[in-house]
């Protein structure tokens, strides 16, 4: 299961990046939310974090990709 989280700066708190939208289930939903946040709500410095919830976290730090091996 994949979750998309949108982080950015809101007009109410322009000096602190925070999660603005969570629980998005697709890249399409995330793209629509990015557009709405920017155009309708004036949010800036937006980025999408993709969180893979089905991955087994117990092996995260044993991954050769992370260790550079």
C-alpha positions as CSV (number, residue, x, y, z in Angstrom):
1,X,0.0,0.0,0.0
2,X,1.4,3.4,-1.0
3,X,0.5,6.7,0.6
4,X,1.3,10.1,-0.8
5,X,1.9,13.0,1.6
6,X,2.1,16.6,0.5
7,X,4.5,18.8,2.5
8,X,4.9,22.6,2.0
9,X,4.6,26.1,3.4
10,X,1.1,27.4,4.1
11,X,0.2,31.1,4.1
12,X,-0.6,30.7,7.9
13,X,2.8,29.3,8.6
14,X,5.2,30.4,5.8
15,X,8.4,29.8,7.8
16,X,7.8,26.1,8.7
17,X,7.4,23.2,6.4
18,X,4.6,20.9,7.5
19,X,2.5,18.0,6.1
20,X,-0.5,19.7,4.4
21,X,-2.4,16.7,3.1
22,X,-2.0,13.0,4.0
23,X,-3.7,9.7,3.1
24,X,-3.7,10.3,-0.6
25,X,-3.8,6.9,-2.4
26,X,-2.5,7.8,-5.9
27,X,-0.2,10.0,-7.8
28,X,-3.1,11.4,-9.6
29,X,-4.8,12.5,-6.3
30,X,-1.5,14.0,-5.2
31,X,-1.1,16.0,-8.4
32,X,-4.7,17.4,-8.1
33,X,-4.0,18.3,-4.4
34,X,-0.8,20.0,-5.3
35,X,-2.6,22.2,-7.9
36,X,-5.4,23.0,-5.4
37,X,-3.0,23.9,-2.6
38,X,-0.9,26.2,-4.8
39,X,-3.7,27.9,-6.8
40,X,-6.6,28.0,-4.3
41,X,-4.8,28.1,-1.0
42,X,-1.5,30.0,-1.8
43,X,0.8,27.2,-0.5
44,X,4.4,27.3,-1.7
45,X,7.5,25.0,-1.8
46,X,5.3,21.9,-2.2
47,X,6.7,18.4,-2.4
48,X,5.3,14.9,-2.4
49,X,6.6,12.2,-0.1
50,X,5.8,8.7,-1.2
51,X,5.5,6.3,1.7
52,X,5.5,2.6,0.9
53,X,3.5,1.0,3.8
54,X,3.7,-2.5,2.5
55,X,7.5,-2.7,2.8
56,X,8.9,-4.6,5.8
57,X,10.7,-1.9,7.9
58,X,12.7,-4.5,9.8
59,X,15.1,-4.8,6.8
60,X,15.3,-1.1,6.1
61,X,18.9,-0.6,7.4
62,X,20.1,-3.9,6.0
63,X,19.4,-2.8,2.4
64,X,22.5,-2.6,0.2
65,X,20.9,0.5,-1.4
66,X,21.1,2.3,1.9
67,X,24.4,0.9,3.1
68,X,26.1,1.6,-0.3
69,X,27.4,-2.0,-0.5
